Amino acid sequence: MKEYKPQENKVVLTNGREYTYKALVLAPGFDHREDLIEGLPELSQGPEEDNVFVHMLDSKERVDRNYYHGWNHNNGDFICYSPKFPYKGEGTDFYALYYESFLRQDKLHGISKTNARIQYWTPNHSIYEFPYANEVALDECHKRGIDVMFGWEMKKVHVNEHGEKIATFKNVDSGEIYEKSFFSTCINPTSQPHQELVSAGITDNTGLVDVNPYTLQHERFENIFAFGDCIKGNTTRTQVAAFHQCPIVKHNLKRFMDGQELNAVYDGYSYMPFYMSHSHASCFQHTWDFEAAPKNHWVP
C-alpha cells in the first residue's frame, strides 16, 4: 500500500491504482525489517557457523537457516535481543531459557566451555508487559544464571579488526553507548509503525491504529476497522490475539454495513507459550490491561 486517504474513502497501491471503499479492514502488522539495525543484514548473511540468527519469517532461506538457532554456542556470550514495545513477536520471542537448556547439556558433554553464557538484552524494562509472566520469567532467569540487561537498545552489529563480532547498544535512560562482544546471537529486529498509516492520520500519537479496543472500529473514521499487531491497547501482540479479534471484526463490520449497532466485544485475550527447554514449556494468558486469564500454566 502506498497511501491511505480516509477522508475520501480511498487507498492508493504501489502500482498507482486507486480504489474507493465503503469500509476498510486493516491488519498490516508492523514495519519489521533487519536493516533498522545497522550492519545486521550483512552479518546475518554470513556463514551459518557464525551463529547470527534473525527472528523473522521473511523467506524460505531464513527458515532453513534458523532451524539450528541456539545450538553450537561453544564459548563467550550468547545475546538474545528483543526490541522496544510494541513489536512483532511479542510473547513468542523469549528463547533465553530454551537456549540455556541446550547450553547446559553441551557443558555436561564437554562441547561448550564453562565461560559460555546466555544473555537477554532489550530496550524495555521488562521481558513481558504482562507483570505475572515477567515475574516468572525473571525468577527462572535468576535460577539458571541468565544475565538480563534492561534498557539497552541495539543500534549496530559488526565485526572488528580482530574478527570479534560486536553489538553496539545505547542506554535508553542515560544515552550511554556500550560495545559488547559476542559469540552467538538471536535478534528480533526493530518494529515500527507503517509510515503511510501515520501520514494518513489513522494512528494515534504512539503510531498504533486508533481503534476502539472492544469493537475494533476506528475512533474517528467509522468505516475503518483493524486487528492484529497494529492496533492500540495494553495487550501482548500475539497470533492468538489476532485470531480472537477476527470474528469480532467480521461480525461488527457486517452490522456496520447493514446500518446496525455494533455488539461484538473483544476482551483483549492473548495467549503466549513460555519456552523453558527443548521439550518443556508452560504458558501465559491475559485480557485487556494484562488482567490474568484463568488458565495460566494450564499445561506443563
C-alpha contacts under 8 A as a table, 3 or more apart, distances in Angstrom:
res1	aa1	res2	aa2	distance
1	M	4	Y	7.82
1	M	11	V	7.56
1	M	12	V	6.40
1	M	13	L	4.62
1	M	14	T	5.60
1	M	196	E	7.89
2	K	11	V	7.82
2	K	12	V	5.57
2	K	13	L	5.01
2	K	14	T	4.84
2	K	196	E	6.65
3	E	11	V	5.86
3	E	12	V	5.00
3	E	13	L	6.85
3	E	196	E	5.60
3	E	197	L	7.75
3	E	200	A	7.48
4	Y	10	K	6.35
4	Y	11	V	4.63
4	Y	12	V	6.37
4	Y	196	E	6.70
4	Y	197	L	6.80
4	Y	200	A	5.76
5	K	8	E	5.47
5	K	9	N	5.94
5	K	10	K	4.98
5	K	11	V	5.80
5	K	12	V	7.98
5	K	200	A	6.36
6	P	9	N	4.77
6	P	10	K	6.24
6	P	11	V	7.87
6	P	200	A	7.08
6	P	202	I	7.70
6	P	221	F	7.11
7	Q	10	K	7.88
8	E	20	T	7.97
9	N	20	T	5.67
9	N	21	Y	5.55
9	N	22	K	6.98
9	N	23	A	7.92
10	K	18	E	6.79
10	K	19	Y	5.51
10	K	20	T	4.40
10	K	21	Y	6.10
11	V	18	E	5.71
11	V	19	Y	5.40
11	V	20	T	6.61
11	V	21	Y	7.96
12	V	16	G	6.16
12	V	17	R	5.74
12	V	18	E	4.44
12	V	19	Y	6.50
13	L	16	G	5.35
13	L	17	R	5.36
13	L	18	E	6.38
14	T	17	R	7.42
21	Y	24	L	6.45
22	K	223	N	6.86
23	A	223	N	4.66
23	A	224	I	5.80
23	A	225	F	7.84
23	A	253	L	7.91
23	A	257	M	7.79
24	L	223	N	6.29
24	L	224	I	4.76
24	L	225	F	6.21
25	V	224	I	5.87
25	V	225	F	4.72
25	V	226	A	5.34
25	V	227	F	7.94
26	L	224	I	7.52
26	L	225	F	6.21
26	L	226	A	4.47
26	L	227	F	6.56
27	A	226	A	5.76
27	A	227	F	5.37
27	A	228	G	5.68
27	A	229	D	7.50
27	A	230	C	6.64
28	P	194	H	8.00
28	P	228	G	7.77
28	P	229	D	7.80
28	P	230	C	6.59
29	G	88	K	7.39
29	G	228	G	6.30
29	G	229	D	4.81
29	G	230	C	4.88
30	F	87	Y	7.19
30	F	88	K	6.54
30	F	191	S	5.81
30	F	192	Q	5.70
30	F	193	P	5.33
30	F	194	H	6.22
30	F	229	D	6.80
30	F	230	C	6.31
31	D	191	S	5.59
31	D	192	Q	5.17
31	D	193	P	5.77
31	D	194	H	5.47
32	H	88	K	7.01
32	H	189	P	6.88
32	H	190	T	6.15
32	H	191	S	4.53
32	H	192	Q	6.61
33	R	36	L	5.94
33	R	189	P	6.40
33	R	190	T	6.67
33	R	191	S	7.04
34	E	37	I	5.97
34	E	40	L	6.10
34	E	41	P	5.98
34	E	54	V	7.65
34	E	189	P	5.31
34	E	190	T	7.09
35	D	38	E	6.08
35	D	39	G	7.28
35	D	40	L	6.30
35	D	41	P	5.87
36	L	189	P	7.06
36	L	190	T	6.07
37	I	40	L	5.75
37	I	154	M	6.96
37	I	155	K	5.36
37	I	156	K	5.38
37	I	157	V	7.43
37	I	189	P	6.82
37	I	190	T	7.12
38	E	41	P	7.80
38	E	155	K	6.28
38	E	156	K	4.45
38	E	157	V	6.37
39	G	42	E	5.53
39	G	43	L	6.21
39	G	156	K	5.87
39	G	157	V	5.23
39	G	158	H	5.90
40	L	43	L	5.08
40	L	44	S	5.80
40	L	156	K	7.10
40	L	157	V	5.90
40	L	158	H	7.69
41	P	44	S	5.33
41	P	45	Q	6.46
42	E	45	Q	5.40
42	E	46	G	7.01
43	L	46	G	5.51
43	L	52	V	6.96
43	L	157	V	7.41
43	L	158	H	6.88
44	S	52	V	5.56
44	S	53	F	6.29
44	S	54	V	6.89
46	G	50	D	6.69
46	G	52	V	7.89
47	P	50	D	5.55
47	P	51	N	7.96
48	E	51	N	5.80
48	E	52	V	7.15
48	E	65	R	6.81
50	D	183	F	7.77
50	D	184	S	7.17
51	N	69	H	7.41
51	N	72	N	7.86
51	N	73	H	7.72
51	N	183	F	7.14
51	N	184	S	4.76
51	N	185	T	6.29
52	V	184	S	5.92
52	V	185	T	5.13
52	V	186	C	6.20
52	V	187	I	7.96
53	F	65	R	7.68
53	F	66	N	6.24
53	F	69	H	6.37
53	F	185	T	6.16
53	F	186	C	4.67
53	F	187	I	6.34
54	V	62	R	7.98
54	V	66	N	7.61
54	V	186	C	5.60
54	V	187	I	4.86
54	V	188	N	5.93
54	V	189	P	7.20
55	H	66	N	7.99
55	H	93	D	7.50
55	H	186	C	6.54
55	H	187	I	5.65
55	H	188	N	4.59
55	H	189	P	7.18
56	M	62	R	7.40
56	M	188	N	6.96
57	L	60	K	7.92
57	L	62	R	6.58
57	L	63	V	6.39
58	D	62	R	6.73
59	S	62	R	5.23
59	S	63	V	6.54
60	K	63	V	5.17
60	K	64	D	6.22
61	E	64	D	5.12
61	E	65	R	6.11
62	R	65	R	5.08
62	R	66	N	6.00
63	V	66	N	5.20
63	V	67	Y	6.39
64	D	67	Y	5.48
65	R	68	Y	6.81
65	R	69	H	7.76
66	N	69	H	5.03
68	Y	71	W	5.67
69	H	186	C	7.18
70	G	73	H	6.90
70	G	98	Y	7.90
70	G	99	Y	5.17
70	G	102	F	7.30
70	G	186	C	7.71
71	W	99	Y	7.42
71	W	102	F	6.69
71	W	103	L	7.71
72	N	112	S	7.90
73	H	78	F	7.19
73	H	103	L	6.91
73	H	112	S	6.71
73	H	116	A	7.24
73	H	183	F	7.18
73	H	184	S	6.31
74	N	111	I	6.60
74	N	112	S	4.14
74	N	113	K	5.93
74	N	116	A	6.40
74	N	183	F	8.00
75	N	112	S	6.00
75	N	113	K	5.24
75	N	114	T	7.43
75	N	115	N	5.87
75	N	116	A	4.18
75	N	117	R	7.50
75	N	183	F	6.75
76	G	115	N	5.73
76	G	116	A	4.47
76	G	117	R	6.23
76	G	182	F	6.35
76	G	183	F	5.65
77	D	115	N	7.99
77	D	116	A	5.75
77	D	117	R	4.95
77	D	118	I	5.95
77	D	119	Q	6.71
77	D	181	S	7.60
77	D	182	F	4.99
77	D	183	F	5.64
77	D	184	S	6.69
78	F	116	A	7.58
78	F	117	R	6.09
78	F	118	I	4.82
78	F	119	Q	5.80
78	F	182	F	6.11
78	F	183	F	5.99
78	F	184	S	4.57
78	F	185	T	5.28
78	F	186	C	7.95
79	I	118	I	6.46
79	I	119	Q	5.01
79	I	120	Y	5.93
79	I	121	W	6.78
79	I	182	F	6.77
79	I	184	S	6.36
79	I	185	T	4.55
79	I	186	C	6.46
79	I	187	I	7.78
80	C	94	F	7.95
80	C	95	Y	7.43
80	C	96	A	6.43
80	C	118	I	7.52
80	C	119	Q	6.02
80	C	120	Y	4.74
80	C	121	W	6.09
80	C	185	T	5.76
80	C	186	C	5.06
80	C	187	I	6.00
81	Y	120	Y	5.97
81	Y	121	W	4.92
81	Y	122	T	5.72
81	Y	154	M	7.95
81	Y	185	T	7.76
81	Y	186	C	6.43
81	Y	187	I	4.78
81	Y	188	N	5.92
81	Y	189	P	7.94
82	S	93	D	7.27
82	S	94	F	7.81
82	S	121	W	6.69
82	S	122	T	5.15
82	S	123	P	7.75
82	S	187	I	6.63
82	S	188	N	5.25
82	S	189	P	7.18
83	P	87	Y	6.71
83	P	122	T	5.83
83	P	123	P	6.33
83	P	124	N	7.49
83	P	153	E	7.11
83	P	154	M	7.93
83	P	188	N	6.43
83	P	189	P	6.19
83	P	190	T	5.29
83	P	191	S	7.18
84	K	87	Y	6.55
84	K	122	T	6.99
84	K	123	P	5.54
84	K	124	N	5.72
84	K	153	E	7.64
84	K	190	T	7.06
84	K	191	S	7.64
85	F	90	E	8.00
85	F	124	N	6.86
86	P	90	E	7.48
86	P	191	S	7.50
86	P	237	R	7.64
87	Y	90	E	6.01
87	Y	190	T	7.23
87	Y	191	S	5.08
87	Y	192	Q	7.35
87	Y	229	D	7.67
87	Y	237	R	7.53
88	K	191	S	6.30
88	K	229	D	6.88
88	K	237	R	7.15
89	G	92	T	5.50
89	G	93	D	5.63
89	G	188	N	7.83
89	G	237	R	7.15
89	G	238	T	6.65
90	E	93	D	6.33
90	E	128	Y	7.82
90	E	236	T	6.10
90	E	237	R	5.55
90	E	238	T	6.17
91	G	94	F	6.85
91	G	128	Y	6.77
91	G	236	T	6.45
91	G	237	R	7.26
91	G	238	T	6.50
91	G	272	M	5.31
91	G	273	P	7.17
92	T	95	Y	7.97
92	T	238	T	7.45
92	T	272	M	6.20
92	T	273	P	6.40
92	T	274	F	7.60
93	D	188	N	7.33
94	F	97	L	7.70
94	F	127	I	7.72
94	F	274	F	7.71
94	F	275	Y	7.38
95	Y	98	Y	5.07
95	Y	99	Y	6.17
95	Y	275	Y	6.42
95	Y	276	M	7.86
96	A	99	Y	5.19
96	A	100	E	6.14
96	A	118	I	6.61
96	A	119	Q	7.25
96	A	120	Y	6.63
96	A	146	I	7.61
97	L	100	E	4.96
97	L	101	S	6.36
97	L	140	E	7.85
97	L	141	C	7.10
97	L	275	Y	6.64
97	L	276	M	4.95
97	L	277	S	6.20
98	Y	101	S	5.42
98	Y	102	F	6.87
98	Y	275	Y	5.81
98	Y	276	M	5.04
98	Y	277	S	4.13
98	Y	278	H	6.00
99	Y	102	F	5.24
99	Y	103	L	6.27
99	Y	118	I	7.34
99	Y	277	S	7.21
100	E	103	L	4.95
100	E	104	R	6.00
100	E	117	R	7.93
100	E	118	I	6.32
100	E	144	R	7.58
100	E	146	I	7.77
100	E	277	S	7.56
101	S	104	R	5.21
101	S	105	Q	6.36
101	S	276	M	7.54
101	S	277	S	5.22
101	S	278	H	7.02
102	F	105	Q	5.24
102	F	106	D	6.23
102	F	277	S	7.49
102	F	278	H	7.41
103	L	106	D	4.99
103	L	107	K	6.12
103	L	112	S	7.08
103	L	116	A	7.77
104	R	107	K	5.20
104	R	108	L	6.38
105	Q	108	L	5.19
105	Q	109	H	6.50
106	D	109	H	5.11
106	D	110	G	6.13
106	D	111	I	5.01
106	D	112	S	5.43
107	K	110	G	4.92
107	K	111	I	5.79
107	K	112	S	4.86
107	K	113	K	6.42
107	K	114	T	6.77
108	L	111	I	7.71
109	H	112	S	7.82
110	G	113	K	7.04
112	S	116	A	6.73
113	K	116	A	5.65
117	R	146	I	7.01
117	R	147	D	7.97
118	I	146	I	5.36
118	I	147	D	6.57
119	Q	146	I	5.63
119	Q	147	D	4.60
119	Q	148	V	5.94
119	Q	149	M	7.41
120	Y	146	I	7.33
120	Y	147	D	6.16
120	Y	148	V	4.85
120	Y	149	M	5.93
121	W	148	V	6.25
121	W	149	M	4.71
121	W	150	F	6.13
121	W	151	G	7.93
121	W	152	W	6.47
121	W	153	E	7.88
122	T	125	H	7.55
122	T	127	I	7.87
122	T	149	M	6.51
122	T	150	F	5.39
122	T	151	G	5.99
122	T	152	W	5.37
122	T	153	E	6.01
122	T	154	M	7.76
123	P	150	F	5.90
123	P	151	G	4.01
123	P	152	W	4.24
123	P	153	E	4.48
123	P	154	M	7.78
123	P	171	N	7.43
123	P	172	V	6.40
124	N	127	I	7.33
124	N	150	F	5.84
124	N	151	G	5.29
124	N	152	W	7.48
125	H	150	F	5.03
125	H	151	G	5.74
126	S	129	E	6.42
126	S	134	N	6.45
126	S	150	F	6.80
127	I	134	N	5.64
127	I	137	A	7.39
127	I	138	L	7.76
128	Y	131	P	6.84
128	Y	133	A	6.24
128	Y	134	N	4.89
129	E	133	A	7.93
129	E	134	N	6.89
129	E	235	T	7.93
129	E	236	T	7.21
129	E	290	F	7.71
130	F	133	A	5.52
130	F	134	N	6.21
130	F	235	T	7.92
130	F	236	T	7.48
130	F	286	H	7.72
130	F	290	F	5.30
131	P	134	N	5.04
131	P	135	E	6.18
131	P	290	F	7.45
132	Y	135	E	5.17
132	Y	136	V	6.40
132	Y	292	A	7.92
133	A	136	V	5.22
133	A	137	A	6.11
133	A	284	F	6.49
134	N	137	A	5.11
134	N	138	L	6.05
135	E	138	L	5.30
135	E	139	D	6.18
136	V	139	D	5.20
136	V	140	E	6.27
137	A	140	E	5.17
137	A	141	C	6.18
138	L	141	C	5.01
138	L	142	H	6.19
139	D	142	H	5.15
139	D	143	K	6.34
140	E	143	K	5.09
140	E	144	R	6.30
141	C	144	R	5.21
141	C	145	G	6.01
141	C	146	I	4.91
141	C	147	D	7.33
141	C	148	V	7.61
142	H	145	G	5.27
142	H	146	I	6.22
142	H	147	D	7.85
143	K	146	I	7.90
149	M	152	W	6.85
151	G	171	N	5.66
151	G	172	V	5.45
151	G	173	D	6.93
152	W	169	F	5.71
152	W	170	K	5.47
152	W	171	N	4.58
152	W	172	V	6.00
153	E	169	F	5.25
153	E	170	K	5.18
153	E	171	N	6.35
153	E	172	V	6.65
154	M	167	A	6.92
154	M	168	T	5.92
154	M	169	F	4.45
154	M	170	K	6.53
155	K	167	A	7.71
155	K	168	T	5.68
155	K	169	F	5.63
155	K	170	K	6.82
156	K	167	A	5.83
156	K	168	T	5.05
156	K	169	F	7.26
157	V	165	K	7.25
157	V	166	I	5.57
157	V	167	A	4.42
157	V	168	T	6.14
158	H	165	K	5.82
158	H	166	I	5.35
158	H	167	A	6.69
159	V	162	H	7.79
159	V	163	G	5.61
159	V	164	E	5.38
159	V	165	K	4.46
159	V	166	I	5.87
160	N	163	G	5.38
160	N	164	E	5.49
160	N	165	K	6.58
160	N	166	I	6.88
161	E	164	E	7.46
164	E	181	S	6.47
164	E	182	F	7.43
164	E	183	F	8.00
165	K	181	S	5.63
165	K	182	F	5.73
165	K	183	F	6.81
166	I	179	E	6.39
166	I	180	K	5.46
166	I	181	S	4.40
166	I	182	F	6.24
167	A	179	E	5.71
167	A	180	K	5.18
167	A	181	S	6.29
167	A	182	F	7.42
168	T	177	I	7.00
168	T	178	Y	5.77
168	T	179	E	4.49
168	T	180	K	6.34
169	F	177	I	5.74
169	F	178	Y	5.20
169	F	179	E	6.30
169	F	180	K	7.74
170	K	175	G	5.82
170	K	176	E	5.61
170	K	177	I	4.62
170	K	178	Y	6.38
171	N	174	S	5.58
171	N	175	G	4.86
171	N	176	E	5.12
171	N	177	I	6.51
171	N	178	Y	7.96
172	V	175	G	5.76
182	F	185	T	7.22
193	P	197	L	7.57
193	P	198	V	7.33
193	P	207	G	5.52
193	P	208	L	6.71
193	P	230	C	7.48
194	H	197	L	5.63
194	H	198	V	6.73
195	Q	198	V	5.03
195	Q	199	S	6.01
196	E	199	S	5.11
196	E	200	A	6.17
197	L	200	A	5.20
197	L	201	G	6.54
197	L	202	I	5.51
197	L	203	T	6.30
197	L	209	V	7.77
198	V	201	G	5.33
198	V	202	I	6.09
198	V	203	T	5.42
198	V	204	D	7.97
198	V	207	G	6.11
199	S	202	I	7.74
200	A	203	T	7.93
201	G	204	D	7.53
202	I	209	V	5.84
202	I	210	D	6.40
203	T	206	T	7.35
203	T	207	G	5.10
203	T	208	L	4.92
203	T	209	V	4.10
203	T	210	D	5.01
204	D	207	G	5.47
204	D	208	L	5.72
204	D	209	V	6.24
204	D	210	D	5.23
204	D	232	K	7.88
205	N	208	L	7.57
208	L	230	C	5.51
208	L	231	I	5.26
208	L	232	K	4.98
209	V	218	H	7.69
209	V	226	A	7.23
209	V	230	C	5.84
209	V	231	I	4.67
209	V	232	K	5.80
210	D	218	H	5.75
210	D	219	E	6.03
210	D	220	R	7.90
210	D	231	I	6.62
210	D	232	K	6.04
211	V	215	T	7.87
211	V	216	L	5.19
211	V	217	Q	5.18
211	V	218	H	3.96
211	V	219	E	5.22
211	V	225	F	7.09
211	V	226	A	6.93
211	V	231	I	6.54
211	V	232	K	6.75
212	N	215	T	5.67
212	N	216	L	5.01
212	N	217	Q	5.48
212	N	218	H	5.98
212	N	219	E	5.77
213	P	216	L	5.38
213	P	217	Q	7.94
213	P	231	I	7.99
213	P	232	K	7.26
213	P	233	G	6.44
213	P	266	Y	7.13
213	P	268	G	7.68
214	Y	264	A	7.81
214	Y	265	V	4.88
214	Y	266	Y	4.73
214	Y	267	D	6.42
214	Y	268	G	7.72
215	T	248	I	6.93
215	T	249	V	7.27
215	T	252	N	6.96
215	T	262	L	6.95
215	T	263	N	7.42
215	T	264	A	6.24
215	T	265	V	5.34
215	T	266	Y	6.42
216	L	225	F	5.71
216	L	226	A	5.91
216	L	227	F	6.79
216	L	248	I	7.54
216	L	249	V	6.40
216	L	266	Y	7.66
217	Q	222	E	6.36
217	Q	223	N	7.46
217	Q	224	I	6.12
217	Q	225	F	4.50
217	Q	226	A	6.81
217	Q	249	V	7.88
218	H	221	F	5.38
218	H	222	E	5.58
218	H	223	N	7.35
218	H	224	I	5.44
218	H	225	F	5.64
218	H	226	A	7.43
219	E	222	E	6.72
221	F	224	I	5.71
222	E	225	F	7.80
223	N	256	F	7.76
225	F	249	V	6.81
225	F	253	L	7.45
226	A	230	C	7.60
226	A	231	I	6.57
226	A	249	V	7.35
227	F	230	C	6.70
227	F	231	I	5.96
227	F	242	A	6.31
227	F	245	Q	6.12
227	F	246	C	7.07
227	F	249	V	7.39
228	G	231	I	6.34
228	G	237	R	7.05
228	G	238	T	7.84
228	G	239	Q	7.57
228	G	241	A	7.05
228	G	242	A	4.58
228	G	245	Q	7.31
229	D	237	R	5.24
229	D	238	T	7.30
229	D	242	A	7.45
233	G	288	W	7.60
233	G	289	D	7.71
234	N	288	W	6.09
234	N	289	D	4.89
234	N	290	F	6.93
235	T	268	G	6.44
235	T	269	Y	7.87
235	T	270	S	7.06
235	T	286	H	7.96
235	T	287	T	7.11
235	T	288	W	5.76
235	T	289	D	6.13
235	T	290	F	6.24
236	T	241	A	7.67
236	T	270	S	6.19
236	T	271	Y	7.98
237	R	241	A	6.44
237	R	242	A	7.74
237	R	270	S	7.37
238	T	241	A	5.19
238	T	242	A	6.62
238	T	270	S	6.50
238	T	271	Y	6.97
238	T	272	M	6.95
239	Q	242	A	5.13
239	Q	243	F	6.30
240	V	243	F	4.94
240	V	244	H	6.36
240	V	270	S	5.98
240	V	271	Y	5.95
240	V	272	M	7.77
241	A	244	H	5.22
241	A	245	Q	6.32
241	A	268	G	7.29
241	A	269	Y	5.93
241	A	270	S	4.52
241	A	271	Y	6.83
242	A	245	Q	5.01
242	A	246	C	6.29
243	F	246	C	5.42
243	F	247	P	7.82
244	H	247	P	6.63
244	H	248	I	7.42
244	H	266	Y	7.46
244	H	269	Y	7.10
245	Q	248	I	5.28
245	Q	249	V	6.31
245	Q	266	Y	6.28
246	C	249	V	5.31
246	C	250	K	6.17
247	P	250	K	4.93
247	P	251	H	5.96
248	I	251	H	5.34
248	I	252	N	6.06
248	I	264	A	5.51
248	I	265	V	6.40
248	I	266	Y	6.29
249	V	252	N	5.28
249	V	253	L	5.75
250	K	253	L	5.28
250	K	254	K	6.26
251	H	254	K	5.33
251	H	255	R	6.40
251	H	264	A	6.62
252	N	255	R	5.07
252	N	256	F	6.02
252	N	262	L	5.16
252	N	263	N	6.79
252	N	264	A	6.13
253	L	256	F	5.02
253	L	257	M	6.19
254	K	257	M	5.17
254	K	258	D	6.28
255	R	258	D	4.97
255	R	259	G	6.13
255	R	260	Q	4.89
255	R	261	E	6.50
255	R	262	L	6.12
256	F	259	G	5.01
256	F	260	Q	5.57
256	F	261	E	6.83
256	F	262	L	6.66
257	M	260	Q	7.57
266	Y	269	Y	7.48
267	D	287	T	5.82
267	D	288	W	6.09
268	G	286	H	7.43
268	G	287	T	4.29
268	G	288	W	4.19
268	G	289	D	7.81
269	Y	285	Q	7.10
269	Y	286	H	5.57
269	Y	287	T	4.11
269	Y	288	W	6.66
269	Y	293	A	7.86
270	S	285	Q	5.48
270	S	286	H	5.59
270	S	287	T	6.26
271	Y	283	C	7.30
271	Y	284	F	5.82
271	Y	285	Q	4.27
271	Y	286	H	6.80
272	M	283	C	5.74
272	M	284	F	5.40
272	M	285	Q	6.30
273	P	281	A	6.99
273	P	282	S	6.10
273	P	283	C	4.38
273	P	284	F	6.46
274	F	281	A	5.44
274	F	282	S	4.95
274	F	283	C	4.89
274	F	284	F	7.03
275	Y	278	H	7.83
275	Y	280	H	6.72
275	Y	281	A	4.65
275	Y	282	S	6.71
276	M	279	S	7.83
276	M	280	H	5.45
276	M	281	A	5.08
276	M	282	S	7.53
277	S	280	H	4.96
277	S	281	A	6.74
280	H	300	P	7.16
281	A	300	P	5.94
282	S	297	H	5.36
282	S	298	W	7.53
282	S	299	V	5.96
282	S	300	P	4.88
283	C	296	N	6.02
283	C	297	H	5.04
283	C	298	W	7.15
283	C	299	V	7.22
283	C	300	P	7.93
284	F	295	K	7.69
284	F	296	N	4.75
284	F	297	H	6.24
285	Q	292	A	6.43
285	Q	293	A	5.51
285	Q	294	P	8.00
285	Q	295	K	7.05
285	Q	296	N	5.73
286	H	290	F	5.34
286	H	291	E	5.29
286	H	292	A	4.36
286	H	293	A	4.46
287	T	290	F	5.60
287	T	291	E	5.21
287	T	292	A	6.50
287	T	293	A	6.29
288	W	291	E	6.08
292	A	296	N	7.57
293	A	296	N	6.60
295	K	298	W	5.03
297	H	300	P	6.38
